[in-house]
Structure formats: C-alpha cells, structure tokens
C-alpha cells in the first residue's frame, strides 16, 4: 500500500475559504463502536479510537455513565465539547445519542459523528453534512432516533485492497496485519480533522482534510 496520501484539495491554510465564526459554541462529538475488549482492535471501533485520541489530547475523561453512553466534557480550541461513546452496540447507537443530546439540550446541528465506512477504501476520509446511512447500521439507527439525516459525519475508510466476502465478519475481526501499521496515522489524521471542524467549521475542514486513499486517483463516493 505504498504511495503518497492524496488530499482532495491540498490547499494551504491561507487559501481555504473563510467562514465567519460568531464565537465559541458547543459540539457533541460521538465515536461509533462496540463496547468491550473483544472489539477494541477492530475496524468497526475506529470511531471509539478517534474519540479516545481526542480525549487524550485534551485531558478529557470519557467515563461518566449517562445510561447507555459514556461521556466526558471539556474544551477543544476554546469550544465546549462533549465526547461520547455509545454503549448500546453499533446497531442501536441512536438511542444513546438521542438521550445525551436531549439531556444536554443539544440538537442534530451540534452533532459530529465519526465512524468506519466500508464503502470507502482504507485511509480515505470524507466529511459530509447529511445523507443516507449508505448501509451503515449505526448511522441508520441515529437517523431513525433523531428523525433527520442532517448531522455532520466524519467517515473513515476501512475497505482493504482485496474483496470482502463477509462484511459483518470483516468489520468485527481484528485489523489485518497490513492495515495495522496505518491505524495510528489514520486515527491521528481523523482527530486532527475533528479539531479543525470545531475550530474552523465543516466547509474549511472538507477542503483541508477530505482525501482519497493512497494510490487511488478517482473520487470515491
């Protein structure tokens, strides 16, 4: 899997579109995954891994038990942030997220969800503001619980170079050896993207962080 990363726009900071920021605001950053040691090193838990990386960077303890989610409050780039790890297992993620948003008087407009995406090749990243679940059961659950598909998603590509015959088995199995070498970089890059969203907004983050997989020239969906 050699080759350089391919960033969608590859713009310098000064070239990114300017967005007027009215002041500090609050975000709910949710990482999707499955609880338990059994799943912690699997593709389906990349969302958890990214939230854990953000927690580590910003000294936030994601340990408060709010029913069916673990949460932790803190600040990222002077904005209030609630980090969330649903504990309902992936297919029922929406229940935990809906409860947390309601208790904090937050809405879908405050929500950033980071998760693995089998439709995208390994190392690709896509930030989008709305859309269908594209077959992802965790996202399908969130759309059903919130009754809207309008919320910011940070999609992390996990599709390997070889065909995947059993998608469920693949996402719940430990990372393949050839992908393990890149996991830390992918988690770091995705956490950087979320920090940038919080600080500068989604539009600028899309221009700076959306990227194709290494060695892939055509645009992924």
C-alpha positions in Angstrom: 0.0 0.0 0.0 2.9 2.3 -0.8 2.5 5.8 -2.2 1.7 9.3 -1.1 -1.5 10.4 0.6 -3.8 12.2 -1.9 -5.7 15.1 -0.3 -8.8 16.2 -2.1 -7.9 19.9 -2.4 -4.4 20.1 -0.9 -4.9 23.8 -0.1 -2.6 25.9 2.0 -4.2 27.4 5.2 -4.3 30.9 3.7 -6.2 29.6 0.6 -9.1 28.0 2.4 -12.4 29.7 2.2 -13.1 32.0 5.1 -16.1 31.4 7.3 -17.4 33.9 9.8 -17.3 32.5 13.3 -19.6 34.1 15.8 -17.8 32.9 18.9 -17.3 29.8 21.0 -20.1 27.1 20.7 -20.8 23.6 21.9 -20.3 20.3 20.0 -21.2 16.8 20.7 -18.6 14.5 19.2 -19.7 10.9 19.0 -17.5 8.0 18.1 -19.3 4.8 17.0 -18.2 1.4 18.1 -18.9 -1.6 20.2 -18.1 -1.8 23.9 -15.8 -4.5 25.3 -12.2 -5.7 24.9 -13.3 -8.1 22.2 -14.0 -5.3 19.7 -11.4 -2.7 20.6 -9.0 -3.5 17.9 -11.5 -4.0 15.1 -12.4 -1.7 12.1 -15.9 -1.1 13.5 -14.3 0.6 16.5 -12.4 3.3 14.7 -14.9 5.8 15.9 -14.1 4.9 19.5 -10.4 5.1 18.8 -10.7 8.7 17.5 -12.8 9.8 20.5 -10.2 8.3 22.8 -7.4 10.2 20.9 -9.3 13.5 21.3 -9.8 12.7 25.0 -6.1 12.0 25.5 -5.1 15.2 23.7 -7.4 17.5 25.6 -7.3 15.8 29.0 -11.0 14.7 28.9 -12.1 11.7 30.8 -14.8 9.8 28.9 -16.1 7.9 31.9 -19.4 9.5 33.0 -22.1 6.9 32.7 -25.2 8.5 31.2 -27.4 5.5 30.9 -26.4 3.9 27.7 -23.4 6.1 26.8 -20.1 7.1 28.3 -19.4 10.9 28.1 -16.8 13.4 29.0 -16.8 17.2 28.9 -14.0 19.6 28.0 -12.8 22.1 25.6 -11.2 21.9 22.1 -9.9 25.1 20.6 -11.9 27.2 23.1 -15.2 25.5 22.3 -17.1 23.3 24.7 -17.1 19.7 23.6 -18.9 16.6 24.8 -17.2 13.4 23.8 -19.5 10.4 23.6 -19.0 6.6 23.3 -22.4 4.9 23.0 -22.6 1.6 24.9 -25.5 0.1 23.1 -23.5 -1.8 20.5 -23.3 -0.4 17.0 -26.8 -1.2 15.6 -28.6 0.7 18.4 -26.2 3.7 18.6 -29.0 6.2 18.0 -30.7 5.5 21.3 -27.7 6.6 23.4 -27.0 9.6 21.2 -30.6 10.8 21.3 -30.6 10.6 25.1 -27.4 12.5 25.5 -28.5 15.3 23.1 -31.8 15.7 24.9 -30.3 15.8 28.4 -27.8 18.5 27.3 -30.4 20.5 25.3 -28.3 20.0 22.1 -29.6 19.2 18.6 -28.5 17.5 15.5 -26.9 20.8 14.5 -24.4 20.3 17.3 -23.5 16.7 16.4 -20.4 15.3 14.8 -20.3 11.6 14.3 -17.1 9.7 13.4 -17.3 6.1 12.2 -15.8 3.5 9.9 -17.1 3.2 6.3 -16.7 0.1 4.3 -17.8 1.9 1.1 -14.5 3.9 1.3 -11.1 2.4 0.7 -8.6 2.2 3.6 -7.0 5.6 4.5 -9.7 7.7 2.7 -11.6 10.3 4.7 -14.8 12.1 3.9 -16.6 14.8 5.9 -20.2 15.4 4.9 -23.2 17.3 6.4 -26.1 14.9 5.6 -27.2 12.0 3.5 -28.3 8.4 3.7 -26.8 5.7 6.0 -25.3 4.0 3.0 -25.9 0.6 4.6 -24.2 1.5 7.9 -26.4 0.2 10.7 -25.1 2.6 13.3 -25.8 5.6 11.2 -29.2 4.2 10.2 -30.0 3.9 13.9 -29.0 7.6 14.5 -31.2 8.8 11.6 -34.2 6.9 13.0 -33.7 8.1 16.6 -33.1 11.8 15.6 -35.7 11.7 12.8 -33.3 13.5 10.5 -30.3 12.7 8.3 -28.8 16.2 8.8 -25.8 15.9 11.1 -22.1 16.1 10.4 -20.3 12.8 9.6 -16.6 12.1 9.5 -16.3 8.8 7.5 -13.1 6.8 7.8 -12.5 4.3 5.0 -11.8 0.7 6.1 -12.1 -1.2 2.8 -9.0 -3.3 2.1 -7.5 -3.8 -1.3 -8.9 -7.3 -1.6 -12.6 -8.2 -1.9 -14.6 -8.6 1.3 -16.8 -11.6 1.1 -18.4 -11.3 4.6 -18.7 -7.6 5.6 -20.0 -8.3 9.1 -17.2 -10.7 9.9 -14.6 -8.3 8.5 -15.6 -5.2 10.5 -15.8 -7.2 13.7 -12.5 -9.0 13.3 -9.1 -7.6 14.5 -7.4 -5.4 11.9 -5.5 -7.3 9.3 -1.7 -7.2 9.6 -1.1 -4.9 6.6 -3.6 -2.4 7.9 -2.4 -2.3 11.5 0.7 -0.3 10.5 -1.5 2.6 9.4 -4.1 2.6 12.2 -2.3 5.2 14.4 -1.9 7.5 11.4 -5.5 7.2 10.4 -6.7 7.9 14.0 -4.4 10.9 14.3 -5.4 12.4 10.9 -9.1 11.9 11.7 -8.7 13.5 15.2 -6.9 16.5 13.5 -9.9 16.8 11.2 -12.4 17.0 14.0 -10.3 19.5 15.9 -10.3 21.6 12.7 -14.1 21.3 12.3 -14.6 22.5 15.9 -12.2 25.5 15.4 -12.9 26.5 11.8 -16.1 24.8 10.6 -17.1 21.9 8.4 -16.6 23.7 5.0 -13.0 24.6 5.6 -12.4 21.1 7.1 -13.7 19.4 4.0 -11.3 21.4 1.8 -8.3 20.6 4.0 -8.9 17.1 5.2 -11.1 15.2 2.7 -8.7 12.8 1.0 -8.6 9.8 -1.3 -6.9 6.6 -0.3 -3.3 6.2 -1.1 -2.7 5.2 -4.7 -6.3 5.9 -5.7 -6.8 8.7 -8.2 -10.6 8.5 -8.9 -13.1 10.1 -6.5 -14.8 7.7 -4.0 -18.4 8.2 -3.1 
